[in-house]
């Protein structure tokens, strides 16, 4: 210590002392021999300098997982890096503890390294780590490592307790505790299904693959699967493949009995959908096909990691091809349509053919065979598909102009046919027409009339001269008289229809008028009607024959 008094300099010291290893070190400075015995004089000490070594800094710790991320159940190496920041002081008794996060544990047969000395012996399955007694030279680093695994998907954050050393105590600053996060990725999940899952032998179904990334915020890559179809199933000639945008840009192939998907990338939480049509063998049937052992995988740190395995069963039934035919007749190309019509001879008719696939398999080679009508103008879809709720594509229609009819009755039967594989199915239906014709013969009981007020009795014989059965009633229209006809249930077969060949007689009474007498004759005309058809008219004329003039005979000049 050096100092001065006005006009006088002095030196004292140096003072050498050790430091208190367990607390603060106190210094006391006392001045004496000032040559003054009077109290109240003071001494001031300025610019006191302490020289020597400061206390060492505590050790520091960092840590990291590698590789990172890993798959669930994968292995990562947890490495701790310890640093002695002191350039001249060594550290001893270096110690720290580390509790692993939930789901993380030391691997069953751990691999460890230690360049820090001391005690480092993690045991398989341990969930807590402990290091003690480490020694570190000045200005050095050392590492400790152990292999760990995790069964818990998602981020796992691991925080180490504060590191300490015997020489300096605990480092409770930010450099005294290490934090690292290991991302644990769940494998993708795959499901597959046949849609529909029941088809007929020789039919086609869609095989649907759904791949889900269960990691909500972490994408996965290298997604792949291979499906080797069981014997009897093959990729359809037209596979109608579809791959959703969520699958990324994978490589896909489907041919023969093999389906392959690779290089898919799925964002966190995404679902990738792949569809491809497959065809079932024609035989055997009925049977089932189990499409099993399809495993999905993805790539983590360059290594494929498998997810789950999926399967589905396809039920195959025996095919039941079936076709129906509806044949109807009409008087125009737009109908209306009937199974039977009564028409005059030489009337143009049209036939409508409606073919329907009523089976459970598509039909090819649809054709109509009609011995009386040419169907060459008809075109039919090939195949004629199976019925679905969304449309009526399983029904096909053709209208043919058959031209003018001849007289008589014609029952026209057609046959529809279609094929499935080696099976041919047929259906028949008929449409009928008959020509309608009526005749009327009119007669009168009297041969003449003589005076007004006289009653004339008319008869009308109406006959169904055509081949069509006509509905009743039968009526007669007469321009002079009101005609009454018997009910159809009282004639012929009493069936309330006017059948071909049946006849009935209608009657009427007519009272002669003065005008008829003055006219000198009476002509009236009548026609018959039934079932919408009217006969030609028939007329009859009856003459008026006056009474002779009165005569006067005289005898013996006496008036008689």
Residue pairs with C-beta under 8 A, 6 or more apart in sequence:
1 11
1 12
1 13
1 14
1 15
1 29
1 45
1 48
2 9
2 10
2 11
2 12
3 9
3 10
3 11
3 12
3 43
3 45
4 10
5 34
15 27
17 25
17 27
18 25
19 25
19 55
29 45
29 48
31 43
34 41
34 43
53 88
53 89
55 168
56 86
56 89
56 91
56 167
56 168
57 85
57 86
57 168
58 91
58 163
58 164
58 165
58 168
58 169
58 170
58 171
58 176
59 82
59 83
59 84
59 85
59 91
59 94
59 136
59 163
59 164
59 165
59 168
59 171
59 176
60 82
60 83
60 85
60 163
60 171
60 175
60 176
61 80
61 81
61 82
61 83
61 96
61 160
61 163
61 171
61 175
61 176
61 177
61 178
62 80
62 81
62 83
62 178
63 78
63 79
63 80
63 81
63 98
63 158
63 160
63 178
63 179
63 180
64 78
64 79
64 81
64 180
65 76
65 77
65 78
65 79
65 148
65 158
65 180
65 181
65 182
66 76
66 77
66 79
67 76
67 301
68 76
68 182
68 183
69 182
69 183
69 184
69 185
69 218
69 300
69 301
70 76
70 149
70 150
70 182
70 183
70 184
70 185
70 300
70 301
71 184
71 185
71 186
71 187
71 300
71 305
72 150
72 151
72 152
72 153
72 184
72 185
72 186
72 187
73 149
73 150
73 151
74 149
74 150
74 184
74 300
74 305
75 107
75 147
75 148
75 149
76 147
76 148
76 149
76 150
76 182
77 111
77 145
77 146
77 147
77 148
78 145
78 146
78 147
78 148
78 158
78 180
79 143
79 144
79 145
80 96
80 98
80 131
80 143
80 144
80 145
80 160
80 178
81 141
81 142
81 143
82 94
82 116
82 134
82 136
82 141
82 142
82 143
82 144
82 163
83 140
83 141
84 90
84 91
84 136
84 137
84 138
84 139
84 140
84 141
85 139
86 138
86 139
87 138
87 139
88 138
88 139
89 138
89 167
90 135
90 136
90 137
90 138
90 167
91 134
91 135
91 136
91 165
91 166
91 167
91 168
92 134
92 135
92 136
92 165
92 166
92 167
93 132
93 133
93 134
93 164
93 165
93 166
93 167
94 116
94 118
94 131
94 132
94 133
94 134
94 135
94 136
94 163
94 164
94 165
95 118
95 131
95 132
95 133
95 134
95 163
95 164
95 165
96 130
96 131
96 160
96 161
96 162
96 163
96 164
97 128
97 129
97 130
97 131
97 160
97 161
98 128
98 129
98 130
98 158
98 160
98 161
99 127
99 128
99 129
99 161
100 106
100 126
100 127
100 128
100 129
100 148
100 158
101 152
101 156
101 157
101 158
102 152
102 156
103 150
103 151
103 152
103 156
103 184
104 127
104 148
104 149
104 150
104 152
104 156
104 158
104 182
105 125
105 126
105 127
105 148
105 149
105 150
106 122
106 123
106 124
106 125
106 126
106 127
106 129
106 146
106 147
106 148
106 149
107 124
107 147
107 148
107 149
108 124
108 125
109 124
110 122
110 123
110 124
110 146
110 147
110 148
111 145
111 146
111 147
112 120
112 121
112 122
112 144
112 145
112 146
112 147
113 143
113 144
113 145
114 120
114 143
114 144
114 145
115 142
115 143
115 144
116 131
116 134
116 135
116 136
116 142
116 143
116 144
117 133
117 134
117 135
117 142
118 131
118 132
118 133
118 134
118 135
119 130
119 131
119 132
119 133
120 131
120 144
122 129
122 146
129 146
131 144
134 142
136 142
136 165
148 182
150 156
150 182
150 184
152 184
153 184
153 185
153 186
153 214
153 215
154 183
154 184
154 215
155 181
155 182
155 183
155 184
156 181
156 182
156 183
156 184
157 179
157 180
157 181
158 179
158 180
158 181
158 182
159 177
159 178
159 179
160 177
160 178
160 179
161 177
162 170
162 171
162 172
162 176
162 177
163 170
163 171
163 176
163 177
164 170
164 171
170 176
183 218
185 215
185 218
185 220
185 298
185 300
186 214
186 215
187 296
187 297
187 298
187 305
187 306
187 307
187 308
188 211
188 212
188 213
188 214
188 220
188 223
188 266
188 296
188 297
188 298
188 307
189 211
189 212
189 214
189 296
189 307
189 308
190 209
190 210
190 211
190 212
190 225
190 294
190 295
190 296
190 307
190 308
190 309
190 310
191 209
191 210
191 212
191 310
192 207
192 208
192 209
192 210
192 227
192 291
192 294
192 310
192 311
192 312
193 207
193 208
193 312
194 205
194 206
194 207
194 208
194 291
194 312
194 313
194 314
195 205
195 206
195 208
196 205
197 205
197 312
197 313
197 314
197 315
198 314
198 315
198 316
198 317
199 205
199 280
199 314
199 315
199 316
199 317
200 280
200 285
200 316
200 317
200 318
200 319
200 320
200 360
200 361
201 280
201 281
201 282
201 283
201 284
201 285
201 286
201 287
201 316
201 317
201 318
201 319
202 279
202 280
202 281
202 282
202 319
202 361
202 420
202 421
203 279
203 280
203 316
203 319
203 361
204 236
204 277
204 278
204 279
204 280
205 277
205 278
205 280
205 314
206 240
206 275
206 276
206 277
206 278
207 227
207 259
207 275
207 276
207 277
207 278
207 291
208 273
208 274
208 275
209 225
209 227
209 261
209 273
209 274
209 275
209 294
210 271
210 272
210 273
211 223
211 225
211 247
211 264
211 266
211 271
211 272
211 273
211 274
211 296
212 266
212 270
212 271
212 272
213 219
213 220
213 266
213 267
213 268
213 269
213 270
213 271
213 272
214 269
215 268
215 269
216 268
216 269
217 268
217 269
218 268
219 265
219 266
219 267
219 268
220 265
220 266
220 298
221 248
221 264
221 265
221 298
221 299
222 262
222 263
222 264
222 265
222 297
222 298
222 299
222 304
223 247
223 248
223 250
223 261
223 262
223 263
223 264
223 265
223 266
223 272
223 296
223 297
223 298
224 261
224 262
224 263
224 264
224 296
224 297
224 298
224 304
225 260
225 261
225 294
225 295
225 296
225 297
226 258
226 259
226 260
226 261
226 294
227 258
227 259
227 260
227 291
227 294
228 257
228 258
229 235
229 257
229 258
229 259
229 278
229 291
230 257
230 289
230 290
230 291
231 257
232 280
232 281
232 287
232 289
233 257
233 278
233 279
233 280
233 281
233 289
233 291
233 314
234 256
234 257
234 278
234 279
234 281
235 254
235 255
235 256
235 257
235 258
235 259
235 276
235 277
235 278
235 279
236 276
236 277
236 278
236 279
237 279
238 277
239 254
239 276
239 277
239 278
240 275
240 276
240 277
241 252
241 254
241 274
241 275
241 276
242 273
242 274
242 275
242 276
243 250
243 252
243 272
243 273
243 274
243 275
244 271
244 272
244 273
244 274
246 266
246 267
246 270
246 271
246 272
246 273
247 261
247 264
247 265
247 266
247 272
247 273
247 274
248 263
248 264
248 265
248 266
248 272
249 263
249 265
250 261
250 262
250 263
250 264
250 265
251 260
251 261
251 262
251 263
252 260
252 261
252 262
252 274
253 259
253 260
254 260
254 276
259 276
261 274
264 272
266 272
280 289
280 314
280 316
282 421
285 316
285 317
285 318
285 319
286 315
286 316
286 317
286 318
287 316
288 313
288 314
288 315
288 316
289 313
289 314
289 316
290 311
290 312
290 313
290 314
291 311
291 312
291 313
291 314
292 309
292 311
293 309
293 311
294 309
294 310
294 311
295 306
295 307
295 308
295 309
295 310
296 306
296 307
296 308
296 310
297 304
297 305
297 306
297 307
298 304
298 305
298 307
299 305
317 360
319 359
319 360
319 361
319 420
319 421
319 423
320 359
320 360
320 361
321 359
321 360
321 361
321 363
321 418
321 419
321 420
321 423
321 425
322 357
322 358
322 359
322 425
323 355
323 356
323 357
323 358
323 359
323 363
323 366
323 384
323 416
323 417
323 418
323 425
323 426
323 427
324 355
324 356
324 358
324 416
324 427
325 353
325 354
325 355
325 356
325 368
325 414
325 415
325 416
325 427
325 428
325 429
326 352
326 353
326 354
326 356
326 429
327 339
327 351
327 352
327 353
327 354
327 412
327 413
327 414
327 429
327 430
327 431
328 335
328 337
328 338
328 339
328 351
328 352
328 354
328 431
329 337
329 338
329 339
329 340
329 341
329 349
329 350
329 351
329 352
329 412
329 431
329 432
329 433
330 336
330 337
330 338
330 341
330 349
330 350
330 351
330 352
331 341
331 343
331 347
331 348
331 349
331 350
332 350
333 350
333 399
333 401
335 352
337 352
338 431
339 430
339 431
339 432
340 431
340 432
340 433
340 434
341 349
341 432
341 433
341 434
342 433
342 434
342 435
342 436
342 466
342 468
342 469
342 470
342 531
342 532
342 533
343 349
343 405
343 433
343 434
343 435
343 436
343 468
344 435
344 436
344 437
344 533
345 405
345 406
345 407
345 435
345 437
345 466
346 404
346 405
346 406
347 404
347 405
348 401
348 402
348 403
348 404
348 405
349 402
349 403
349 404
349 405
349 433
350 399
350 400
350 401
350 402
351 370
351 373
351 399
351 400
351 402
351 412
351 414
351 431
352 397
352 398
352 399
352 400
353 368
353 370
353 375
353 378
353 397
353 398
353 399
353 400
353 414
353 416
354 395
354 396
354 397
355 366
355 368
355 380
355 384
355 395
355 396
355 397
355 398
355 416
355 418
356 387
356 394
356 395
356 396
357 363
357 384
357 385
357 386
357 387
357 394
357 395
357 418
358 387
359 386
359 420
359 425
360 386
361 386
361 420
362 383
362 384
362 385
362 386
362 420
363 383
363 384
363 418
363 419
363 420
363 425
364 382
364 383
364 384
364 418
364 419
364 420
365 382
365 417
365 418
365 419
366 380
366 381
366 382
366 384
366 396
366 416
366 417
366 418
367 380
367 416
367 417
367 418
368 375
368 378
368 398
368 414
368 415
368 416
369 375
369 414
369 415
369 417
370 412
370 413
370 414
370 415
371 413
372 402
372 410
372 412
373 400
373 402
373 412
373 414
374 400
375 398
375 400
375 414
377 398
377 400
378 398
378 400
379 398
380 396
380 398
381 393
381 396
384 394
384 396
384 418
385 393
385 394
386 394
387 394
388 394
405 433
405 435
406 435
407 435
407 466
407 467
408 434
408 435
408 467
409 432
409 433
409 434
409 435
409 467
409 468
410 432
410 433
410 434
411 430
411 431
411 432
412 430
412 431
412 432
412 433
413 428
413 429
413 430
414 428
414 429
414 430
415 426
415 427
415 428
416 426
416 427
416 428
416 429
417 424
417 425
417 426
418 424
418 425
419 425
433 468
434 466
434 467
434 468
434 469
434 500
435 466
435 467
435 468
436 466
436 467
436 468
436 470
436 531
436 533
437 464
437 465
437 466
437 533
437 535
438 462
438 463
438 464
438 465
438 466
438 470
438 528
438 529
438 530
438 533
438 534
438 535
439 462
439 463
439 465
439 528
439 535
439 536
440 460
440 461
440 462
440 463
440 476
440 526
440 527
440 528
440 535
440 536
440 537
440 538
441 460
441 461
441 463
441 538
442 458
442 459
442 460
442 461
442 526
442 538
442 539
442 540
443 458
443 459
443 460
443 461
443 540
444 456
444 457
444 458
444 459
444 540
444 542
445 456
445 457
445 458
445 459
446 454
446 456
446 457
446 542
447 542
448 542
448 543
448 544
448 545
449 456
449 512
449 516
449 517
449 522
449 542
449 543
449 544
449 545
450 544
450 545
450 546
450 547
451 512
451 517
451 547
452 512
452 513
452 514
452 516
452 517
453 511
453 512
454 511
454 512
455 509
455 510
455 511
455 512
456 509
456 510
456 511
456 512
456 522
456 542
457 507
457 508
457 509
458 478
458 481
458 483
458 507
458 508
458 509
458 510
458 524
458 540
459 505
459 506
459 507
460 476
460 478
460 483
460 485
460 505
460 506
460 507
460 508
460 526
460 528
460 538
461 503
461 504
461 505
462 474
462 476
462 485
462 503
462 504
462 505
462 506
462 528
462 530
462 535
463 501
463 502
463 503
464 470
464 498
464 499
464 500
464 501
464 502
464 503
464 530
466 500
466 533
467 500
468 500
468 531
469 497
469 498
469 499
469 500
469 531
470 497
470 498
470 530
470 531
470 532
470 533
471 497
471 498
471 530
471 531
471 532
472 487
472 488
472 496
472 497
472 498
472 530
472 531
473 485
473 487
473 488
473 530
474 485
474 488
474 498
474 504
474 506
474 528
474 529
474 530
475 483
475 485
475 528
475 529
475 530
476 483
476 485
476 506
476 508
476 526
476 527
476 528
476 529
477 483
477 526
477 527
477 528
477 529
478 508
478 524
478 525
478 526
479 524
479 525
479 526
480 510
480 522
480 524
481 508
481 509
481 510
481 524
482 508
483 506
483 507
483 508
483 526
484 506
484 507
484 508
485 504
485 506
486 504
486 505
486 506
487 496
488 494
488 495
488 496
488 497
488 498
488 504
489 495
489 496
491 502
491 503
491 504
492 499
492 502
493 499
493 502
498 504
498 530
498 531
506 528
510 522
510 524
512 522
516 522
516 544
517 544
519 544
520 543
520 544
521 541
521 542
521 543
521 544
522 541
522 542
522 544
523 539
523 540
523 541
524 539
524 540
525 537
525 538
525 539
526 537
526 538
526 539
527 534
527 535
527 536
527 537
527 538
528 534
528 535
529 535
552 559
552 560
553 560
554 560
